[in-house]
Amino acid sequence: MSSEPIIKAVGVRKSFGPLEVLSGIDLEVSRGEVVCLLGASGAGKSTFLRAINRLETIDDGQIWVEDQLIGYEPRGGHFREMTPKQVARQRVPIGMVFQRFNLFAHLTVMQNIIEAPRGVLGRPKAEARQRAAELLNSVGLSDKAGHYPAQLSGGQQQRVAIARALAMDPKVMLFDEPTSALDPELVGEVLKVMTDLARGGMTMVVVTHEMGFARQAADRVVFMHQGTIVESAPPEEFFDHPRHERTKQFLRSIH
């Protein structure tokens, strides 16, 4: 893990009408680091995660990914908001996996995975298919390439969604509660893929309610409450010796 930040958020604020959801978030994520965002519903975790790749605009502050200011470009001494097409290009090195799998129902597993590498990166079909086959093998779904999403379990669909994100060779992977829509018996198969990614050195920011995953796979746990970061610490310190009273209340409530 490098100490060099690959993600840097400074003073990030976001409101929905009168409700301030993010109240000045400052956070750096090092290259190769796995950060888990924890907190009660409404703490701002998913909003902040979506702001990293500009799926959610922010009202104030700056977010940098790989030395690129997300959503803005310098123009005549000021910052000008980028066009949707420019933002889409910025998203290429940022993989994202959602609560819902968002697979194209009319495409096979293989077609889902090669769609973006071919359409966005312009990769030859044979190269894209070879890479997709490797990724399907890595998530344990080599035999599902010709299946359609409706023929797969929720856990299998989420593993395909992870493979699809990885097919773009991202520098960063964002996970927004990737197991929350799954039946309990399917959660483990998705967490295993994520744990393998973490061990392989992938930079990851994960919004999750899976405390076991956060304890075992995270390099750092960040606890959010009412749009602010209340506590940030290595897992052992966070779970066994929390400092902030709000953190202690949260951990008592989940136990």
Buried (B, 14 or more C-beta within 10 A) or exposed (E): EEEEBBBBBBBBBBBEEEEBBBBBBEBBBBBBBBBBBBBBEBBBBBBBBBBBBBBBEBEEBBBBBBEBBBBBBEEEEEEEEBEEEEBEEBBBBBBBBBBBBEBEEEBBBBBBBBBBBBEEEEBEEEEBBEBBBEBBEBBBBEEBBEBBBEEBEBBBBBBBBBBBBBBBEBBBBBBBBBBBBBEEEBBBBBBBBBBBBBEEEBBBBBBBBBBEBBBEBBBBBBBBBBBBBBBBBEBEBBBEEBEEEBBEEBBEEEE
